[in-house]
Amino acid sequence: MAVKKDAEAQRRYRSNLQGEVDGAAVYAALADSESDPKLSEVFRRLAAVERAHGDFWRSRMNKASGGFSPAPSVRARILGWLARRFGPAFVLPAIAAGEVRDSAAYDNQPEARQAGLPVDERSHARLMQAVAGQSGLPGPTLALIEGRHRGGGNSLRAAVLGANDGLVSNMSLVMGVAGAVADGRTLLLTGLAGLIAGACSMAMGEWLSVTSSRELYQSQIATEAEELREVPDEEREELVLIYQAKGIDEAQARALADRLLSNKDTALDTLAREELGIDPDELGGSAWGAAISSFLLFAVGAIIPVAPFFFLSGKVALIASLVGSGIGLALIGAGTSLFTGRPMILSAARQLVIGLAAAGVTYGAGALVGVSLAG
């Protein structure tokens, strides 16, 4: 029994150490890739916290079973590469989600509680606020650190899921037609038509979505501007109530509202952010940028099942299409693990099974339709 407990403890120590090594590597990559020195310092301090935790678990491992110094995991290395290639904002939502998910990981571990690690894990936000107080980081910067900045928001998630939409839908389309006909040119034409139609549909839908959001935000801000001109006292009272709801006493809330609304240049901006929850500088982002990125991401996934038909024919092309699509599905599944935290192998396997099942269903449906038409 004691041997079993020792083995379980060692596995736990090993898992904890790997997590801290990964965290230190990712935060170090963020620090290296961040151009703002204040933000870079935040990330460096977070990396230092993770390294200190890693040293604690490394010492426990050394006492239990000898030395163990793991390298950063594949997931950590990929996140670090993405941060250096596309900037910290590209991966911050995934990292922030991981911090929230793992914040209670040490709560039930006696060694961690004795060392105060659960408190440290929950202190990352306070550490960022402390650095902000010392170096003057503005609110939007803290939002960026926490992965809530709308401009960079969920770029990684959007990229992975956009490519997944293109791959699964076009693979299903090609396989459905393949079940009814075997002509390679027909399958190539079908795949290209599905790529263009799907990418255009995604782009148009994204453009309309972002444009509609921007128009709604602009309308709300215009209404707020008119109310500010016509009934400034009511707007002041609304702002006072908002600050009181946040826990500020009435006297301080009134003083803060009076100070903010005394400057006409900032009054509307303040009301838009506090009352409407809208950032006037962004308004949901660029509609054309969203449309173009949606088109390209869908096309990247959709071209995978089509590509073999450019060079091959017959069953060889169909098999190559399935194999290529399967590899693409596995890679996309692994990509989802970057922001879900699930093991890469499990995510890849799940995505592969679901995607191939969809292709099998459409192939069977196509075969039935083909037989019916032939009869």
N, C-alpha and C positions, 0 to 999 in steps of 0.2 A: 504493500500500500504506500509506504514511504517512497519507494522507488518510482511509483506511478506519479505521486505528487511532485517529486523532484523533476521528472520528465515534463510534466505539465507546466511547472514554473519556468523551466528552461525555454520551452516553446513560447511562453508568454514574454519572457525577457527578450527573446530573439525577435519576436514580432514588434515589441515596443521599440527596440533599438533600430530596427529597419525603418519604422515610421518616423523616428526622429532624424535619422540620417537622410531620409527622403525630404523631410521638411526643411532641414538645413540646406540641402542642395538646391531646392526650388527657390527658397528665399534668397540664397546667394546669387542665383541666376537673375532673379528680379532686381536685386541691387545692382548687379553689373549692367543690366540692360536699361535701367531707368536713368533718364537724362536729368531729371529734377533732383538736385543733391539732397533736398529735404526728404523726398520720398525714398531715395536710395538709402538714406540713413535709417529710416523706419524699417526697411527690409533687412538691412544688415543687423539691426538689433534683434529682429525676429529670428534671423538665422542663428544669432548667438544664443538665444534662448533654446532653440532646438538642439544646438550642439551641446549645451550644458545638460539637457535632458538625456541626450545620447550618451554622454560620458557617465551619467548615473547608471543607465542600464548596461553599459559596457562593463562597468565595475562589478555589477551583479553577475553578469555572464562570466567574468573572469573568476569570481569566487566559486561559481557553481560548476563550471565545466571547462575552464580554460579560455583562451582568447578567441574573440569573434569580432571581426571588423568588416561588416558588409559594405558593399558598394551601393550607391544609389540605384534604385530599381529602374526598370525600363520606363515605367510611368513617370517617375521623377525626371529621368533624363529627357523624355519627350516633352514634358511641360517646360523644362529649362530651355530646350532648343526652341520651342515655340515662343517663349518669352523673349529670347534673344533675337529671333527672326522677325516676329510681328509686334513686339512690345508687350509690356506687362499687362496692359488692359485686356489683351486677347485671352489670357489664361486666369485672370484674377477671379472671375465668377466661379470657376472650377475649384480654385484653391480656397476661396471663402466658404464654399459649400462643404469642402472637406474639413475645414476647421470646425464648422458648426456640427458636422456629423461626428467628429472625433472628440468634441470638447468634454464629453463625459466618459471617455474611454478608461480613465484612471480612477474613477470614483469608487470602484469596487476592488481595487488592488491595494492591499495593506501597505506594501513597500512604497508605492507611489504616494499614498496619503501621508505616511510618516515623513516623506521628503517634501511634502507640499506641492507635488506636481499638479494635482487637479486645479489648485489655485493658479498656478503658473499658466496652465492651458487656457483658463478663462480670462487671464490677464492680458492677452494679446490686444484686445480692443482698448483696454486701459493704457497699455504701453503706447499704442498709436496716438491716443488722446494726449498722453503726457508729452510725447515728442511734438505733437501739434502745438501744445501750449508753450513749449520752449522755442520752437522755430517758426511758429506762426502759420501753420498749414491751414488753409481755408477749408470750409465745409465740403465743397465739391471734391477736394483732394482726398479727404477722408472717405468720401463715398467711393472714389476710385479705388482706394486701398481695399475697401470692403467688397469690391466687385459690384457696386450698385450704380456705377456711372453708365448712363444710358448710351453714351456714344460708343463705348467699347463693350458694353453690357454682356451679351451672350454670343460673341462672335464665334467662339470655338464650338459651342453647341449648335449654332445655326449652320456652320460649315459642315459639321458631321451629319446632321439630320437632313440638310439640303441635298447632299450627295446621296444619302440613303434613299430619299424619295425618288431621285432620278434613277438609281440603280434598280430598286425593287419594282417600280412601276414599269420601266421599259423592259426589264428582264421578263416580267410577267406577260407583257404585251407580246414580245417576240416569241416566247414559249407557247402562248396561246395560239398564235398564228401558225407556229411550227407544228402544233398538233393537228392542224387541218391541212396544211400544204407543206411540201418538202423543198420547194424551189428556193434556192439561196438568194436570188435577186429579189424575190418577193419579201423574204425575211429582212434583207438589207433595207429595202424601201420602207418596210413597216417600222423597223427600228429607227431609221432617220426621221420618219414622220412623227413617231412617238417622242423622239428627243426634242425636235423643234416645237411641236405642239405643247408638250409638257413644260418645256423651259419658258416658252412665251406665256403660257397660262400662269406659271409661278411668278414670272416677272410682272405681268399685268396685275395679278392679285396683290402682290407686295406693294406695287406702286399705288394702287387704289387704297390699300390699307393705310399706308403711311401718309398719303395725301389727305385722306379723310380725317385721320388723326390730327394732322397739322391744321386743317381747316377748322376742326372742332376747337382745338386749343386757341387758335387765333380769335375765334368767335367769343370764347370765354374770356380771353384777356381783354378784348374790345369792350365786352359788357362790364368787366371789372373797372376798366378805365373810365367808362361813362359814370358808373356808380361813384367812383372816387371823385369825379368832378361835381356830381349832383348832390350826393349825400356823404360827404367825407366823415361826418361824425358816426354814421352807422358802420362805415368800413372800419373806423378806429375801434368801435365796440366789438366787432367781429374778431378783429385781431387780438384784442384783449382776452376774449373768451378762448381763442385758440391757445394763447400762451398759458392761461389758467388751466386749461385741460392738460397741458404738458407738465403741470406741477409748480408753476411760478405763481407766487401770491399776487393778489390783485394790484397792490401798489406798484410792485416791480413790473407787472404786465402792462399797466397803464404807462409807466415811464418808458418802457421799451417801445411800446406802440407809438407814443408821441414822438420819440426820437427817430424812429424809422420813417414815420409818415411826414415828418417835418421837411424832409428833402424830397421834392417832387420827382427828381430823377430816379430815386430808388424806391419810392412809395409803390408804384405799380409792380415793379420787379418783386418786392417783398410780398405784396398781396398775392401775386401769381404763384409764388413758391409756397407760401404758408397756407393760404386759403384754398387754392386750386390744386396744389401739388404739381405745378407745371414749371419746367425750366424754360424761360423765354428764350434762352440762347440756343436751344436745340429743337424744341417742339417735335420731338419724336424722330429726329434725324432726317437725312436726305432721302426723298422718295426715289430719285433716279439712282442714287447709290444702292439703295435696298433692292431696286428692280434689277440692276445689272448684276449684283452679287448673287441674287436668287437665280437668275438665268444661268450664270456660269456654274454655280454649284450644282444645280440640277443637271446641266449638260455634262459635267465631269462624271457624275454617277451614271447617267443614261448612256454614255458612249461605250461603257465597258462591255455590255452584252452585245453590242452592235459591231464592235471593232473586228472580231474574227471573220465576219462575212465580207470584209474588204479584201481579204487575202486567201480565204479558204472556201470550200464548198461542201455541200452534202452533210453527212453525219459528222465528219471531222470538224466542220465549222460549228455545228450545233453543240458538239461536246466541248470544243474550245470555248464557246460562249458560256456554257454552264460552269466550266472550270474557272474561267476568268471572273465570272460573276460571283462564284463561291469565294474566291480569294478576296474580291472586293467587299463582299458581305462580312467576311471575317475581319478584315482591316477596319471596316466601319464599326463593327461591334467592339473591337479593341479600342477604337477612338471614343466610343461612348463611355468606356470605363474611365477616361480621363476626367469626366465631370460627374460620374455616378459613384466612383470609388469602388465599384465591383471588380473582382479579379478579371484581368484581361482575357484569359482563356475562357472563362465562363461566359463573358459578354460576347466574345467572338463566336463561340459555339451556339449560343442562343440566337444570335443574329443570322448565322448560317442556316440553322434549322428552320427558322421562320421564313426567311427569304426563299429557300428551296421548296418549302411547303407551298408558298404562294405560287411559285413557278409550276409545281406539279399540279395544283388545282387548275390553273389556267390552261396548261397543256392538255389535261384530261378534258376540260370543257371544249377546247378547240378540236380535239380528236372526235368528240361526240358530234359536234356541229359539222365537221368535215364529212363524217359518215352519213349524216342525215342529208346533207346537200348532195353527196354523191349518189345516194339512193334515190 
